[in-house]
Amino acid sequence: FGLLFIAVIFVIGHLVGDSTAISLFSGLSIGFGYALQPYIVSLMAGATFVSMGIMTRGDTLTINGNTVVIDHVGLLYVSAKQGPKTTYFPNSLLSASPFTVGRPVSL
């Protein structure tokens, strides 16, 4: 796919000129950046949650007045259980709203 894209840009550059091809490529890059922004935010937040140990399995998560028990912390989402129900929170939601994490007390 990458080679095909480079070939198309090369052909467009020869057909319509270098400046037009550069403008087209720049516009596509900006569009892809905006389209991928939520995924990039989720990946960065997930990497922070996992690497810094902000939340782990078994912790309680309180967000928007709801308290759930964390089941899994991933790079794109956090899954939590409340009884028989499982709720999935995208990391972009957790990075945009305040939440509280409680750890079980070990003796």
NUTIRO-584952 format. One record per residue (C-alpha): residue in three letters; x, y, z. Coordinates in steps of 0.5 Angstrom, whole numbers, plus 500, padded with zeros to 3 digits. Layout:
% NUTIRO-584952
ALAXYZ ...
END
This chain:
% NUTIRO-584952
PHE500500500 GLY506505502 LEU509503495 LEU503505491 PHE502511495 ILE509513493 ALA508512486 VAL501515486 ILE504522489 PHE510521484 VAL505521478 ILE501526481 GLY507530482 HIS509529474 LEU502531472 VAL500537476 GLY507540479 ASP511539485 SER507544489 THR501541488 ALA503534490 ILE506537496 SER500541498 LEU495535496 PHE500530501 SER500536506 GLY492536506 LEU492528506 SER497528512 ILE493533516 GLY486529515 PHE489523517 GLY492526523 TYR485529525 ALA482522524 LEU487518528 GLN487523534 PRO482520539 TYR486513538 ILE493517539 VAL490520545 SER487513548 LEU494510546 MET498515550 ALA493515556 GLY493507556 ALA500507556 THR500512562 PHE495508566 VAL499501565 SER506504566 MET505508572 GLY500503575 ILE495508576 MET490503576 THR490495576 ARG485490576 GLY481489583 ASP481497584 THR475501584 LEU473506579 THR469512581 ILE467516575 ASN461520574 GLY458518580 ASN458510578 THR463506582 VAL465499578 VAL471494579 ILE476494574 ASP477488571 HIS482489565 VAL487496563 GLY488496556 LEU492501551 LEU485503548 TYR480502554 VAL479500561 SER473494562 ALA470494569 LYS465490572 GLN459492576 GLY455485578 PRO454481572 LYS455487567 THR461489564 THR462496562 TYR468499557 PHE471506558 PRO475508552 ASN481511555 SER480518551 LEU474518556 LEU478517562 SER483522560 ALA478528559 SER474527565 PRO475526573 PHE475520576 THR477516583 VAL481510584 GLY481506590 ARG485500592 PRO483495596 VAL487495603 SER491489604 LEU494487611 
END
